[in-house]
Amino acid sequence: MPEDHGQLITRHQRRGIRAGALVILVTLHVGYALPRLLGNLDVYPHPWLPLAAYGLLTLVLGGCVLFGLGGRPWPRGWVPSALACTFAASMAATSQVPANHYFVDPAHWSFSLTGWFAVVLLGDRGPMASGAFIGCHLAATVAQTLAADVPPRPVGAAMALSALSACCFQMTIAAGAKLLLTSSTAIGEALRVQERVRTRIAVGRQIQVDQRRRYAELNTTVLPLLTGLADGSLDPRDDEVRRACALEAARLRRLFAESDCTFDPLVHEMRACIDVAERNGVTVQLAVRGDPLELPLPLRRALLDPVIAALAAARRTARVTVIRRENQVRVGIVVDTPQERLPAPAACGIQVRTVHGEDRLLVEAACRVTTRPARSGRPEPPWPPAWPSWSPGARRSRT
């Protein structure tokens, strides 16, 4: 599954934060701690112990570099193990620092370095996690200081100032990292909203362009009909004129129904055309079989065009059937008219069959499909759905 915007931004920000913290930690480990360790070996009672602590911290740093540059979560169990090793190494190195040299002397290089390990390992968990480790480390170091010797007041003040400066700077970096990671969620949500808005705008523009094209196509048939009725060249009492008016009215209703957001667009557009026939006094029965299938708009138009033409020619009764199977859709109609000229189907793989007999006309349009719809996640309509269709006194059955 592809990552969304929030996850992608979080991963990149986590990778950047870790890379920056690792750069600081590597610089301090090599350029700050190592010279102070080598320059004060004669001060330590047992020099091998600070050297071993520095080697252990180097191993932990190597693991952080190996696991942390990808921006992914730490391996399971790595963070507590690394923090435990870091804490033990710091306590071992601090135990070799002479009294009154804690915090302020270069020989006590391990204190400020240990806090940066917490920033690297716990920076994405917030300042509370980093602060808990830094606070526990500070308390343990103060206990070691008091156990070695109680420093004089001026020395104690200098120790406190140095310790608080290092801890506050590390906590500030941890808090800033958490703010950056938190902002990625808001940024991702804003990008998702922007993408939805752009999608709806694009859908609305496409629908508008398509509707204009459809209106232009209808003008070639509707305007001459209206012009003929207006100038008297067409007689509204003529059966052919009335059928032409019914056909164009059904096409217009179908055009309006195409913009509605419905679960079953094919049946919805068919019902819109049935309403026109029912208002003209035709009793229409509708039967639907099968689950809805995802059909593109041109295919639905090609399926309904011959059926609408036959429905407009109905005199008193009509029976409409919609059958959906896994790989085929059929729309058929039986009307009480012996013969009618039907429009040629569009080039969408539509097969039209007509049968005449006993003052009846059977028209069936069929096509093959290869995909099924997704039952959820339909796009939101670019505007509210249209009003429901109605017809006073109409008889309709659905089984």
C-alpha positions as CSV (number, residue, x, y, z in Angstrom):
1,M,0.0,0.0,0.0
2,P,1.5,3.4,-0.9
3,E,2.3,5.9,1.9
4,D,0.0,8.8,2.3
5,H,1.3,12.4,2.6
6,G,1.5,12.4,6.4
7,Q,3.5,9.2,6.6
8,L,5.9,10.2,3.8
9,I,6.5,13.6,5.4
10,T,7.0,12.0,8.8
11,R,9.5,9.5,7.5
12,H,11.5,12.2,5.7
13,Q,11.5,14.5,8.7
14,R,12.5,11.7,11.1
15,R,15.4,10.8,8.8
16,G,16.5,14.5,8.7
17,I,16.2,14.9,12.4
18,R,18.2,11.8,13.1
19,A,20.8,12.7,10.5
20,G,21.3,16.1,12.2
21,A,21.4,14.6,15.7
22,L,23.9,12.0,14.5
23,V,26.1,14.6,13.0
24,I,26.2,16.5,16.3
25,L,26.8,13.2,18.2
26,V,29.6,12.0,15.9
27,T,31.3,15.4,16.1
28,L,31.1,15.5,19.9
29,H,32.2,11.9,20.2
30,V,35.3,12.3,18.0
31,G,36.2,16.0,18.3
32,Y,35.2,16.6,21.9
33,A,35.2,13.5,24.0
34,L,38.2,11.7,22.4
35,P,40.8,14.5,22.9
36,R,39.7,15.0,26.5
37,L,39.9,11.3,27.2
38,L,43.4,10.9,25.7
39,G,44.6,14.2,27.3
40,N,43.5,13.1,30.9
41,L,44.5,9.5,31.0
42,D,47.0,10.3,33.7
43,V,44.2,11.7,35.9
44,Y,42.2,8.5,36.0
45,P,43.0,5.9,38.7
46,H,42.3,3.1,36.2
47,P,42.6,4.5,32.6
48,W,41.4,1.3,31.0
49,L,37.9,1.8,32.5
50,P,37.3,5.2,30.6
51,L,38.8,3.7,27.5
52,A,36.4,0.7,27.7
53,A,33.5,3.0,28.3
54,Y,34.5,5.1,25.3
55,G,34.7,1.9,23.2
56,L,31.2,0.8,24.3
57,L,29.8,4.2,23.4
58,T,31.5,3.9,20.0
59,L,29.8,0.6,19.4
60,V,26.4,2.2,20.3
61,L,27.1,5.1,18.0
62,G,27.9,2.8,15.2
63,G,24.6,1.0,15.7
64,C,22.7,4.3,15.7
65,V,24.3,5.3,12.4
66,L,23.5,1.9,10.9
67,F,19.9,1.8,11.9
68,G,19.0,5.5,12.0
69,L,19.8,6.9,8.6
70,G,16.9,5.2,6.8
71,G,14.3,7.2,8.7
72,R,12.4,4.1,9.7
73,P,11.5,3.1,13.3
74,W,14.3,1.6,15.4
75,P,14.6,-2.2,15.5
76,R,12.8,-3.8,18.3
77,G,14.8,-3.8,21.5
78,W,17.5,-1.6,20.2
79,V,16.5,1.6,22.1
80,P,16.4,0.1,25.6
81,S,19.6,-1.9,25.0
82,A,21.5,1.1,23.6
83,L,20.3,3.4,26.4
84,A,21.3,0.8,29.1
85,C,24.8,0.5,27.5
86,T,25.2,4.3,27.3
87,F,24.1,4.7,31.0
88,A,26.5,2.0,32.2
89,A,29.4,3.5,30.2
90,S,28.8,6.9,31.5
91,M,28.7,5.7,35.1
92,A,31.9,3.7,34.6
93,A,33.7,6.7,33.1
94,T,32.4,9.1,35.7
95,S,33.6,6.8,38.5
96,Q,37.2,7.6,37.5
97,V,36.8,11.3,37.6
98,P,38.6,12.9,40.7
99,A,36.6,14.7,43.3
100,N,35.7,18.4,42.6
101,H,36.3,17.7,38.8
102,Y,32.7,16.7,38.0
103,F,30.8,18.6,35.3
104,V,33.5,21.4,34.9
105,D,36.7,19.6,34.2
106,P,37.6,18.2,30.7
107,A,38.2,14.8,32.4
108,H,34.4,14.5,32.8
109,W,33.7,14.2,29.1
110,S,31.0,11.5,29.4
111,F,28.3,13.6,31.0
112,S,27.4,15.9,28.2
113,L,28.0,13.2,25.6
114,T,25.5,10.8,27.1
115,G,22.6,13.2,26.8
116,W,23.1,13.4,23.1
117,F,22.6,9.6,22.8
118,A,19.2,10.1,24.4
119,V,18.4,12.8,21.9
120,V,19.3,10.5,19.0
121,L,17.5,7.4,20.4
122,L,14.4,9.1,21.9
123,G,14.1,12.3,19.9
124,D,11.1,11.1,17.9
125,R,9.2,10.1,21.1
126,G,9.0,13.6,22.5
127,P,10.9,15.7,25.1
128,M,9.3,13.8,28.0
129,A,11.1,10.5,27.1
130,S,14.4,12.2,26.5
131,G,14.0,14.3,29.6
132,A,13.3,11.2,31.7
133,F,16.6,9.6,30.7
134,I,18.5,12.9,31.0
135,G,17.0,13.5,34.4
136,C,17.9,10.0,35.6
137,H,21.4,10.3,34.3
138,L,21.8,13.7,36.0
139,A,20.5,12.4,39.3
140,A,22.9,9.4,39.2
141,T,25.8,11.7,38.3
142,V,25.0,14.1,41.2
143,A,24.8,11.1,43.5
144,Q,28.3,10.0,42.4
145,T,29.5,13.5,43.0
146,L,28.2,13.7,46.5
147,A,29.5,10.2,47.2
148,A,33.0,11.3,46.1
149,D,33.1,14.5,48.0
150,V,30.8,17.4,48.8
151,P,32.2,20.3,46.7
152,P,32.5,23.9,48.0
153,R,29.8,26.3,47.3
154,P,31.5,28.2,44.4
155,V,32.5,24.9,42.8
156,G,29.0,23.5,43.3
157,A,27.5,26.5,41.6
158,A,29.8,26.1,38.6
159,M,28.9,22.4,38.5
160,A,25.2,23.2,38.5
161,L,25.5,25.8,35.8
162,S,27.5,23.5,33.6
163,A,25.1,20.6,34.1
164,L,21.9,22.6,33.5
165,S,23.4,24.3,30.4
166,A,24.1,20.9,28.8
167,C,20.8,19.4,29.8
168,C,18.7,22.4,28.7
169,F,20.3,22.5,25.3
170,Q,19.7,18.8,24.7
171,M,16.1,19.1,25.9
172,T,15.5,22.1,23.5
173,I,16.7,20.0,20.6
174,A,14.5,17.1,21.6
175,A,11.5,19.4,21.9
176,G,12.1,21.0,18.5
177,A,12.4,17.5,16.9
178,K,9.0,16.6,18.4
179,L,7.4,19.8,17.1
180,L,8.7,19.0,13.6
181,L,7.3,15.5,13.7
182,T,4.0,16.7,15.0
183,S,3.7,19.3,12.2
184,S,4.0,16.5,9.6
185,T,0.6,15.2,10.5
186,A,-1.0,18.7,10.0
187,I,0.9,19.1,6.7
188,G,-0.3,15.7,5.5
189,E,-3.9,16.5,6.3
190,A,-3.7,19.8,4.6
191,L,-2.3,18.1,1.5
192,R,-5.0,15.5,1.5
193,V,-7.7,18.2,1.8
194,Q,-6.0,20.1,-1.1
195,E,-5.9,17.0,-3.2
196,R,-9.6,16.3,-2.6
197,V,-10.5,19.9,-3.5
198,R,-8.5,19.7,-6.7
199,T,-10.1,16.4,-7.6
200,R,-13.6,17.7,-7.0
201,I,-12.7,20.8,-9.1
202,A,-11.3,18.6,-11.9
203,V,-14.4,16.4,-11.8
204,G,-16.7,19.4,-11.8
205,R,-14.9,20.9,-14.8
206,Q,-15.0,17.6,-16.7
207,I,-18.7,17.2,-16.0
208,Q,-19.3,20.8,-17.1
209,V,-17.4,20.2,-20.4
210,D,-19.3,17.0,-21.0
211,Q,-22.7,18.6,-20.2
212,R,-21.9,21.4,-22.7
213,R,-21.0,18.9,-25.3
214,R,-24.2,16.9,-24.7
215,Y,-26.3,20.1,-24.8
216,A,-24.7,20.9,-28.2
217,E,-25.6,17.5,-29.4
218,L,-29.2,17.9,-28.2
219,N,-29.5,21.3,-29.9
220,T,-29.3,19.6,-33.3
221,T,-32.5,17.8,-32.5
222,V,-34.3,19.8,-29.8
223,L,-34.0,23.3,-31.4
224,P,-35.5,22.3,-34.8
225,L,-38.4,20.6,-33.0
226,L,-39.0,23.7,-30.8
227,T,-38.7,26.0,-33.8
228,G,-41.2,24.0,-35.7
229,L,-43.7,24.0,-32.8
230,A,-43.2,27.8,-32.4
231,D,-43.6,28.8,-36.1
232,G,-46.5,26.3,-36.7
233,S,-44.7,24.1,-39.2
234,L,-45.2,21.2,-36.8
235,D,-48.5,20.1,-35.5
236,P,-48.5,19.0,-31.9
237,R,-51.5,16.8,-32.5
238,D,-49.5,14.7,-35.0
239,D,-48.4,11.4,-33.4
240,E,-45.0,11.6,-35.0
241,V,-44.4,15.1,-33.5
242,R,-45.6,13.9,-30.1
243,R,-43.3,10.9,-30.2
244,A,-40.4,13.2,-31.2
245,C,-41.2,15.5,-28.3
246,A,-41.4,12.6,-25.9
247,L,-38.0,11.2,-27.1
248,E,-36.2,14.6,-26.7
249,A,-37.8,15.1,-23.3
250,A,-36.6,11.7,-22.2
251,R,-33.1,12.5,-23.5
252,L,-33.1,15.7,-21.5
253,R,-34.2,14.0,-18.4
254,R,-31.5,11.4,-18.8
255,L,-28.9,14.2,-19.3
256,F,-30.0,15.8,-16.0
257,A,-29.9,12.4,-14.2
258,E,-26.3,11.8,-15.3
259,S,-25.0,14.4,-12.9
260,D,-26.6,12.7,-9.9
261,C,-24.5,10.7,-7.5
262,T,-26.3,7.4,-7.1
263,F,-25.4,3.8,-6.2
264,D,-26.9,2.5,-9.5
265,P,-26.5,5.1,-12.3
266,L,-27.9,2.9,-15.1
267,V,-31.2,2.3,-13.3
268,H,-31.4,5.8,-12.0
269,E,-31.1,7.2,-15.6
270,M,-33.6,4.7,-16.8
271,R,-36.1,5.7,-14.1
272,A,-35.7,9.3,-15.2
273,C,-36.7,8.4,-18.7
274,I,-39.6,6.3,-17.4
275,D,-41.0,9.3,-15.6
276,V,-41.4,11.2,-18.9
277,A,-43.4,8.3,-20.4
278,E,-45.5,7.9,-17.3
279,R,-46.5,11.6,-17.4
280,N,-47.6,11.0,-20.9
281,G,-50.1,8.4,-19.7
282,V,-48.0,5.3,-20.3
283,T,-48.0,2.6,-17.7
284,V,-44.4,1.3,-17.3
285,Q,-43.2,-1.8,-15.4
286,L,-39.6,-2.0,-14.4
287,A,-37.7,-5.2,-13.4
288,V,-34.1,-5.2,-12.3
289,R,-31.9,-8.3,-11.9
290,G,-28.3,-8.5,-10.7
291,D,-26.0,-6.2,-8.8
292,P,-24.9,-2.8,-10.1
293,L,-21.9,-2.8,-12.4
294,E,-19.5,0.1,-12.9
295,L,-20.3,1.3,-16.5
296,P,-18.7,4.3,-18.1
297,L,-21.0,7.1,-19.1
298,P,-20.7,6.6,-22.9
299,L,-21.5,2.9,-22.5
300,R,-24.7,3.7,-20.5
301,R,-25.8,6.2,-23.1
302,A,-25.3,3.7,-25.9
303,L,-27.3,1.1,-23.9
304,L,-30.2,3.4,-23.2
305,D,-30.5,5.2,-26.6
306,P,-32.6,2.5,-28.4
307,V,-34.6,1.7,-25.3
308,I,-35.5,5.3,-24.8
309,A,-36.5,5.6,-28.5
310,A,-38.8,2.6,-28.1
311,L,-40.2,3.9,-24.8
312,A,-41.1,7.3,-26.4
313,A,-43.1,5.4,-29.0
314,A,-45.2,3.5,-26.4
315,R,-48.9,4.1,-26.5
316,R,-50.3,2.7,-23.3
317,T,-48.0,0.1,-21.7
318,A,-44.3,-0.7,-21.6
319,R,-42.2,-3.3,-19.8
320,V,-38.5,-2.5,-19.1
321,T,-36.0,-5.1,-17.9
322,V,-32.5,-4.5,-16.7
323,I,-30.4,-7.7,-16.3
324,R,-26.8,-7.5,-14.9
325,R,-24.5,-10.5,-14.8
326,E,-20.8,-10.8,-14.1
327,N,-19.8,-10.1,-17.7
328,Q,-22.9,-8.8,-19.5
329,V,-25.5,-6.1,-19.2
330,R,-28.8,-6.3,-21.0
331,V,-31.5,-3.6,-21.2
332,G,-34.8,-4.6,-22.9
333,I,-38.2,-3.1,-23.4
334,V,-41.5,-4.3,-24.8
335,V,-43.9,-1.6,-26.0
336,D,-47.4,-1.7,-27.6
337,T,-46.3,-0.3,-30.9
338,P,-45.8,-2.4,-34.0
339,Q,-42.9,-0.6,-35.5
340,E,-40.5,2.2,-34.7
341,R,-37.3,3.6,-36.2
342,L,-34.5,3.2,-33.6
343,P,-31.3,5.2,-33.5
344,A,-28.1,3.3,-34.4
345,P,-26.1,2.3,-31.3
346,A,-22.8,4.1,-30.6
347,A,-19.5,2.3,-31.3
348,C,-19.3,0.9,-27.7
349,G,-19.7,-2.8,-28.5
350,I,-23.5,-2.6,-28.2
351,Q,-25.6,-5.3,-29.8
352,V,-29.3,-4.2,-30.5
353,R,-32.0,-6.8,-31.2
354,T,-35.5,-5.9,-32.3
355,V,-38.5,-8.2,-32.7
356,H,-41.9,-7.1,-34.2
357,G,-45.1,-9.0,-33.9
358,E,-48.7,-8.8,-32.6
359,D,-48.6,-5.1,-32.3
360,R,-45.7,-5.4,-30.1
361,L,-42.1,-4.2,-30.4
362,L,-39.2,-5.9,-28.4
363,V,-36.0,-4.0,-28.2
364,E,-32.9,-5.3,-26.4
365,A,-29.5,-3.7,-26.1
366,A,-26.6,-5.8,-24.6
367,C,-22.9,-5.3,-24.0
368,R,-20.1,-7.2,-22.3
369,V,-18.2,-5.9,-19.3
370,T,-15.0,-7.0,-17.7
371,T,-14.9,-5.1,-14.3
372,R,-17.1,-4.9,-11.3
373,P,-17.6,-1.8,-9.2
374,A,-16.1,-1.1,-5.8
375,R,-18.9,-1.0,-3.3
376,S,-17.3,1.7,-1.2
377,G,-15.2,4.8,-1.8
378,R,-17.4,6.3,-4.5
379,P,-16.3,9.9,-5.1
380,E,-18.4,12.6,-3.5
381,P,-20.8,14.4,-5.8
382,P,-19.6,17.8,-7.0
383,W,-23.0,19.2,-6.0
384,P,-26.0,17.8,-4.0
385,P,-28.0,15.1,-5.8
386,A,-31.1,16.1,-7.7
387,W,-34.6,15.8,-6.4
388,P,-36.2,12.3,-6.5
389,S,-38.3,11.4,-9.5
390,W,-42.1,11.2,-9.1
391,S,-45.1,10.5,-11.2
392,P,-48.7,10.8,-9.9
393,G,-50.8,7.7,-10.4
394,A,-47.9,5.8,-12.0
395,R,-47.8,2.0,-11.7
396,R,-44.3,0.5,-11.3
397,S,-43.1,-2.8,-10.0
398,R,-39.6,-3.9,-9.2
399,T,-38.7,-7.5,-8.4
